[in-house]
Amino acid sequence: MIDNRIENLMNILSVKDLDNRFYDLILEKDINVFLELGAFNAETSVKVKSIKSECEVIAFEANPYNYNMFSETLSHSGVDYRNLAISNYKGISDFFVQIASRGKIIPKTKKNNSLMERNDSTTYYEKVPVEVYRVDDIVDLTPSSNVGMWIDVEGVGYESLQGAKDTLRQTQLIKIEVESKQFWKSQITDSKIISFLESEGFKIDSRDQERSGQYNIIFTR
């Protein structure tokens, strides 16, 4: 069940309209540092760079197969595309790349791989060692930095925010994918993420309904 703080929120947008709302807020809030966590092909980062060319844009993609597929193209985009996982600690960890599920082979270049295993017994993985960082360890802000974040990290949203507490002080805008049920083992679901961001001074702007049990929320200051 969707967290009751937003269950009856009237401003429920389509996935596309929520994205457009986010891009409008990038300009409205004069975001000059943009971080995309769980970037895949960094499409969002490229879009932000195109509408606000002076913005520093950093995109983090943990899956090395995705990074190797897109890094050359993105090297000319103005986006700083990095092969790193983001969480609430610094170190080396297994990244679970899905290779088969329910007897079917899965391409290794997918969006929905994670530092967590899926909450089912039918999925098989290749475990790939990846570097893991906290946002606060690798983002160098100045007093004039005005941060926006787009977070789609397949079950590790809460941990990513916990590792960005210093950065959040200068963050004005966040779009984050959340789940109301555990798709991933040990996943922290929507209620705790919402409570944490509200405790950091953010408020819900709007949301979508991506699929059953999964949706995106825009938070602003």
N, C-alpha and C positions, 0 to 999 in steps of 0.2 A: 504494500500500500504506500502511495506517495505520502511524504511527510505532510502532516495536517496543517503546517504553517503555510503551505502553498497549494494544498489540495483544491481550495476554492478560489485561488488567485484568478482574477478575470483575464489578466493579460497573458493568455496562453497563445503563443504564436506557432506558426508552422516552423519546421526546421530551417527553411530558407529565410523566412522573415526574421527569425531570431538571429541568424547570422548577419543579415542586413542591419538589424538594430545594433549589433555589436560593432560593425564597421562605422556606423554613424556615431557611436559613442567614442570610438577612437579619435575622431576629429573633434567632437564636442568637448571632450575632456583633455584635449591637447596631449595625447600620449606621446612621449618621446623615447621610451624604452619599451619594446614589446618582446615578450617571451612566450614561445609556443612549446608546451611540454607534451610530448607524444606526437611528433610532427608528421610522421610518415613521409609524404612527399613535400612537406612544408608549404602546401597550397595556401593555407591561411597566412603564413608569414609573407609569402610573395604578394598576396593581396594587400596586406597592411603596408608593405613597402611601396606598392604602386599608388596607394592613396595618400601616403604620408612619407615622401621620399627621404626626408631628413631624420626619420625615426631610426634608432638603432634596433635592429631586429635579430633575435637569436632563436634558433629552432633546435630543439633537442630530440633526437631519435635514437632509441636504444637498440633496435633491431639492426645488426650489422648488414644483413641482407638488403634491407630497405635502404640503409645509408649508402651502401655501395652502388645500388641501382640509381639513386637520385643525386649523389653528391657532385658529380661532374656537371650536370645541367645546372644545379643550384649555385655552382661556383661563380657564375656570371650574373646572379640575381640580386646581389646586394644583401642577401640573407646570410648570416653566420650560422651555418648548418653543422651541428656537432653530434658525433656518435657517442652519446652519453645517456644513461638512465638517471632519472631524478627521483629521489625519495627523501627520507629524513636522516640519512647517514651517509658517510663517505667510505667507500671501499670497493671491493670486487664481489659480484654476486652472480648467481645463475640467472640467466634470462631464458624464459620458457617459450621457445619457438614451436608452435603447433605444427606437427607433420602428418598427423592422421587423426580422424575422428569418425566413429561409427563405421569403420572399415573403409573410409574414403581418404585418399591422399590429399593433403592440404599444401598449397604453395607456401614456401617459407617467407615470401614477400607479401605479408598481410598486415592490415592495420591492427588487428586485435590480438597481439601477443603481449606478454607482460612479465614483470618480476614475480607474479603470482601464477599458480596453476589454476585452471578452471575448476569450478566446483562440480565436477562430474567424474565418472570413472571410465569414460569412453574416449578420452583425448590422450594422445601420445605426443611426446615432445623431443626436440633436440635441445639440450641444455647448453647455452652459449655463455661463456663468462663475459660480463660487461662491467665497465667502470660505472660506479654509482656516486652521484654527488648530491648535496643539498643545493638548492638555488642560492642560498646565502653564501656558499663557499665559492661560487664562480661568477656571480654577477656583481660587477663593480659599479656602484651607483654614486652619483654626485648629489649635492643638496638640491639641484634643480631637476633631478630625475623624476619623471612622472610615468609610472609603470602600468602597463596593461598585460594581462595574462590570458592565454587560451590553454586550458588543461584537459587533455583527453588521454589519460595514462592507464586505462584498462585496470581499474580496481585499486590503484595506488594514489588516488586523488587526495585523501586525507593526509597520508604520509608526505606527499609532495608539498602540501600547504604547511605542515609542521616544520619542514625543512626550509621554509621561506619566511619565517616570522619577521626577520629584519626587513626583508624586501617588501613585505606586506605593508609596512608603515608608509611606504611611498607609492603604494599601489592604489589606483583609482578605479580600476575596472578588471573584472574577472569573468570569464565564461568557463564553466566546468561541467563535464559530464558526470552524472551521479546515477547510482542505482538504488532502488528501494528494496531490493533483495540481493542476496549474495550470489553474484555470478562467478566470483573468484574465491578461493579458499582464504579465510581470515580477512576478507574484505570488510572495510568499514563503510557503512551505507549512508544514505542521504542525510538522515536526521543529525548525525554527529558532525558532518561536514557543514551543514547549515548553521548549527549551533556555534561551531568554531568561528566561522566567518562573521556571524553576527557579534560574537564577543570581540572580534577585531575591528568592529566599527562599520562593517559592510551591511547593506540592505539589499533585498531581492528587488530587481528591476523587472524581470520577465523570465519566462520559461517556455519550453516546448514540450512535446511528448514524442520522443524519438521512436520508442517502441515500448512494449509492455515491460514495466519494471525498470525502464531506463529513460532518462531525460536530461536536458541541459538547462542550466540556470545562469543568467547574467546577474552578477552582483556589482553594485556601485557604492561609492562613498557619497 
